[in-house]
Amino acid sequence: MLDPVDRETEARLRERVDPEKLERHVDAFEGTERVSGTDDEWEAAEYVVETLREYGCTAELHEFEGYISVPEDARLDVTAPTRETFDEAITASFGASTPPDGVSGEVVRLDDVTEESVAGADLDGKVVFTTGLPTPEPITLLDAAGAAAVIYQSVNPEQLHEMIVTPVWGTPGLDDGDELPSLPVAQIGQDAGDWLLTRCEAGPVEATVTTEVTTELTTLPCPVGRVEGTESDRYLVVGNHVDSWYEGITDNATAMAATLELARIAADDPPARGLVFGFWPAHSTGRYAGSAWWADREWLDLRENGVAYYHLDLNGLDGADGLWHQEMAELGDEHLDVLETAGELPLLDGGEAGFLGDDRPARNSDQSFWGAGLSSLLSGARFSADHEDAGPVGGGWWWHTPEDGRDKIDVDLMVEEARLYTAIVSRLSNSPVLPHDHRETAAEIRALTEQIDADAEGEIDFSPVYDRLDRLDAALDAFVEVVNAVDDDGVAADVEDVQVRLGNCLIPALYMESPAHEHDPALPHEPLPYLRVAESLPDRTGARAGFARTKAVRGVSKLAHGVEEAADAVEAFLDDRA
């Protein structure tokens, strides 16, 4: 009988991580400012391809047209009741450019930008002043409310953090191009913000916001390397991003270095399943345009042969005190097992790393592969939330600033993380059976459905989902018995076929509102997004209640269909073995 999970190979391979090679790669990127479309990004991409080929990988430098937005300049001029100019300001990627003389209006203070606060204020033609990081959700709300511009006070006492404000994932299509924001955005320091807040509390304030942003289609490089599997045509995708804000050593030169080291180890000792190494451009200024382009281009093959996506970002952070992780339910046990047994850093729990989101992948981090059905996982060292160096997302106070330089790396930590990555990649690519337990996925779908059903208070019939989940649960229990008793490679290959099909059916059903070949926007995300409208039914009245009910009924059908297809796939496998 085969052991379904290979833990021995990963222990051997993780010892092959070479600290000198990791440092060599970081040194190669030091001093470059890899803003997408620049010569520095192209040079970094060429270095990646040359190194991959040097290591024995197949590598290609793809080119494509991506829609990117580069912030250039910003200024705030307060014109009444007193005059003051703040030119230590930045704008945001995909913020709008103003005319040369800016846009002017009365300043309206909003402590938080929410649906409720926006609905309760007259913002038409006003300059909104708030505190936080410019992100797509508040910008979308303010744009729709007719605001003339928005001023953000930085969350960091000393730094301004570069941000991107479009909700559109990747290069827009004709159907979502209208969702691009048209709002000028300026970010000012905390001292300037405190000054402005004092004036706003004293009485009316008038201000002019001036911004310059270059937004255009640009030819971008996308390096992709590959190591073929020795026993399977299927493959794990390991991704990072080649572009950066400023020098971006921890974001993301260290992850590029780690990925190159993973490629070297894999080329020297090819895995059972293949590995694809993606170095995505336009992560920062294109809202994941690189990974989205490649996912679109390879969608059919990814759906047939991709088994998972592992994203590397922000590793080697000097002073990081714990391991952060996110993973889809089917990979939870195995991912945590590696993190707990192969590394020395403690796991950050939800309270310690709550500002990083929950334990499921979110709409960020090049998560362009949900529609193709790839299970996703992310992990790495981060700062706990109360650490003095944590910054706004646990990636250091220097995140998205000019201070992200070579001095922010802990080389020993970078090596330890590379060893963890090697173990995780090996477990996914060398285990005789994929270490995916879709019973956990089905259980999560059931728990979420029950929660939504309870909130809907009987307004919607969820029995079509429950009936098919019952079928799927029974089939998966029998399927796991086969997995645990795998006795030859042929059966393991058949099991793998079913596991990939389960991902095709369940991941889009659990995570996506858009059709599987498209991309949901980069907005706050909840699993089963298309069913969440049912939760609001008890509070709705009139025609809108009817509209919401229609959407919820369709959502039940969508989920039931995905679960049914998953059950059909497992039952067909079991019938063939009967």
Disulfide bonds with the S-S distance in Angstrom:
none
